[in-house]
Amino acid sequence: MKQLKLIWDFYGPNAEKTAQHHEIHLKEYIKIENLDITITGCTTISDVHTIAFLVVNESDMKPIRDALKPHRGQLYN
């Protein structure tokens, strides 16, 4: 089954801390909704750009996307 990486972009001097805080909320959502999602994280792209993400199965993506409104998505390998 294909997996998709839902991504939230954060920019600016506080991007890293903001992305880390956003990941906390993603984990809270996973727990509240009792979802079978185990992959979340943050990746620093540059000094002023960090992403928060979670990985979902393609079949589960639409309701999660609609609820959380990620900025973008991509295939996850």
ZASE-128844 format. One line per field, with one value per residue: residue number from 1; residue in three letters; chain; z, y, x of N, C-alpha, C, O, CB in turn. Coordinates in steps of 0.05 Angstrom, whole numbers. Glycine has a CB too. Layout:
N
seq	(NUM_...)
type	(Ala_...)
mol	(A_...)
n_Z	(Z_...)
n_Y	(Y_...)
n_X	(X_...)
ca_Z	(Z_...)
ca_Y	(Y_...)
ca_X	(X_...)
c_Z	(Z_...)
c_Y	(Y_...)
c_X	(X_...)
o_Z	(Z_...)
o_Y	(Y_...)
o_X	(X_...)
cb_Z	(Z_...)
cb_Y	(Y_...)
cb_X	(X_...)
This chain:
77
seq	(1_2_3_4_5_6_7_8_9_10_11_12_13_14_15_16_17_18_19_20_21_22_23_24_25_26_27_28_29_30_31_32_33_34_35_36_37_38_39_40_41_42_43_44_45_46_47_48_49_50_51_52_53_54_55_56_57_58_59_60_61_62_63_64_65_66_67_68_69_70_71_72_73_74_75_76_77)
type	(Met_Lys_Gln_Leu_Lys_Leu_Ile_Trp_Asp_Phe_Tyr_Gly_Pro_Asn_Ala_Glu_Lys_Thr_Ala_Gln_His_His_Glu_Ile_His_Leu_Lys_Glu_Tyr_Ile_Lys_Ile_Glu_Asn_Leu_Asp_Ile_Thr_Ile_Thr_Gly_Cys_Thr_Thr_Ile_Ser_Asp_Val_His_Thr_Ile_Ala_Phe_Leu_Val_Val_Asn_Glu_Ser_Asp_Met_Lys_Pro_Ile_Arg_Asp_Ala_Leu_Lys_Pro_His_Arg_Gly_Gln_Leu_Tyr_Asn)
mol	(A_A_A_A_A_A_A_A_A_A_A_A_A_A_A_A_A_A_A_A_A_A_A_A_A_A_A_A_A_A_A_A_A_A_A_A_A_A_A_A_A_A_A_A_A_A_A_A_A_A_A_A_A_A_A_A_A_A_A_A_A_A_A_A_A_A_A_A_A_A_A_A_A_A_A_A_A)
n_Z	(0_-16_17_43_55_95_98_135_128_158_167_179_234_279_261_270_324_322_286_316_358_331_316_364_370_326_343_387_362_333_376_401_361_356_317_272_265_261_245_251_250_248_203_190_139_124_154_162_150_167_169_192_197_181_167_127_107_40_32_78_77_59_99_141_118_106_157_182_147_115_86_41_5_-6_-38_4_18)
n_Y	(-24_45_98_163_225_276_345_402_467_511_575_623_655_625_577_523_511_521_482_436_442_439_385_360_371_343_290_289_292_244_208_222_211_158_134_92_110_116_144_205_271_321_361_398_443_489_546_578_548_496_432_399_334_278_209_173_120_114_103_123_177_222_239_254_292_330_345_364_397_400_433_412_350_287_227_174_139)
n_X	(17_10_43_34_65_46_54_74_96_142_167_219_256_241_224_240_228_173_155_169_134_86_87_77_23_4_14_-20_-70_-69_-71_-120_-157_-148_-115_-77_-21_47_91_118_147_201_237_293_302_330_363_319_274_233_202_143_116_72_61_17_-27_-47_-102_-125_-118_-152_-194_-160_-127_-166_-182_-135_-108_-57_1_23_37_71_95_115_174)
ca_Z	(0_-17_40_36_76_96_107_143_125_176_158_197_254_299_246_281_348_315_275_338_373_314_317_389_364_308_360_403_343_328_400_405_339_357_290_271_252_279_235_251_254_239_188_184_111_124_179_165_139_179_164_209_179_189_145_128_84_19_36_101_74_55_124_157_103_109_185_191_126_110_64_17_10_-25_-33_25_12)
ca_Y	(0_69_116_191_243_301_363_429_483_533_593_645_648_607_555_497_508_520_455_417_445_428_356_353_372_320_266_290_285_215_194_228_198_130_127_74_125_115_160_234_282_347_361_425_446_510_562_591_531_470_420_378_315_252_190_159_103_129_99_138_204_243_251_266_316_350_354_377_417_403_451_396_322_273_198_167_114)
ca_X	(0_25_42_38_77_32_75_69_120_145_189_227_277_230_212_246_212_145_150_169_109_64_88_63_-6_-2_13_-44_-91_-67_-80_-149_-172_-141_-105_-54_0_70_113_116_174_208_262_303_311_350_361_293_252_231_176_132_102_63_59_-9_-34_-62_-130_-134_-108_-171_-205_-138_-120_-188_-183_-110_-101_-28_8_29_42_87_98_135_188)
c_Z	(0_9_30_61_74_110_113_143_145_168_179_218_275_286_260_306_342_303_297_354_357_315_342_384_345_324_378_386_338_352_404_386_339_330_292_255_271_269_235_254_245_224_183_156_109_151_184_153_152_173_188_191_194_164_148_104_65_24_59_98_74_81_141_144_107_137_192_171_123_87_38_25_-11_-19_-13_18_37)
c_Y	(25_85_144_207_269_321_391_444_506_549_614_636_628_582_528_492_506_493_434_418_434_398_346_351_349_294_266_282_255_199_198_212_167_119_109_88_125_133_189_245_310_345_390_426_467_525_573_574_503_459_401_360_291_235_174_140_119_127_115_168_225_255_265_292_338_361_371_397_421_422_436_367_310_243_194_140_100)
c_X	(18_21_48_48_62_51_64_95_120_170_195_247_267_218_216_229_182_138_150_143_85_64_75_33_-14_-4_-11_-68_-92_-78_-110_-166_-166_-133_-80_-32_24_93_105_144_176_234_269_314_333_347_334_270_254_203_169_117_91_59_33_-11_-51_-92_-142_-129_-130_-183_-184_-130_-141_-189_-159_-99_-71_-23_14_33_60_87_120_147_196)
o_Z	(14_21_12_83_55_131_99_156_149_164_195_219_288_299_261_309_355_309_296_362_368_314_342_393_348_320_382_395_339_349_410_393_322_321_311_233_295_284_220_261_236_231_172_149_95_168_206_147_150_172_201_171_217_143_169_84_74_20_60_117_88_84_154_157_112_141_206_179_128_70_16_48_-33_3_-13_11_36)
o_Y	(26_85_149_201_284_315_401_436_519_537_621_612_615_567_512_470_491_482_415_397_422_385_324_333_338_278_244_267_243_180_178_202_153_98_110_79_133_137_198_230_323_329_406_411_463_518_579_585_489_474_390_369_286_246_161_144_135_146_120_184_246_279_285_312_361_385_391_414_443_426_447_360_322_235_207_121_79)
o_X	(38_0_64_40_65_62_47_114_99_191_178_254_284_203_198_217_167_117_134_133_67_42_62_20_-36_-22_-23_-86_-113_-94_-125_-187_-178_-142_-65_-25_21_113_87_163_157_252_253_332_353_331_326_249_274_184_186_106_98_54_29_2_-68_-107_-166_-136_-127_-183_-189_-126_-134_-195_-161_-82_-60_-40_9_32_63_80_140_133_208)
cb_Z	(24_-41_62_27_73_111_85_171_96_206_131_210_268_316_218_288_368_294_254_356_380_285_316_412_352_287_377_415_317_323_425_402_312_367_274_259_245_280_206_274_240_263_161_205_93_100_178_151_108_210_138_233_157_206_142_129_93_-9_40_126_49_38_140_159_73_102_203_195_133_104_72_2_11_-25_-59_53_-7)
cb_Y	(0_86_107_203_246_299_365_431_493_524_606_657_673_621_554_495_531_542_449_422_475_438_346_373_399_318_264_319_301_206_204_258_210_113_152_47_154_86_151_244_266_367_345_435_454_530_584_617_529_471_404_390_306_253_172_178_76_119_70_128_207_233_230_247_311_337_330_356_443_375_467_407_306_284_183_166_119)
cb_X	(-19_16_61_11_108_4_97_54_124_146_182_203_286_209_223_276_217_138_172_194_104_68_118_70_-14_20_39_-48_-89_-38_-65_-154_-166_-165_-98_-62_-9_80_121_97_194_211_260_324_287_347_382_294_255_236_177_113_121_37_84_-33_-48_-55_-136_-119_-93_-193_-219_-114_-118_-215_-184_-90_-114_-15_33_55_15_116_104_121_212)
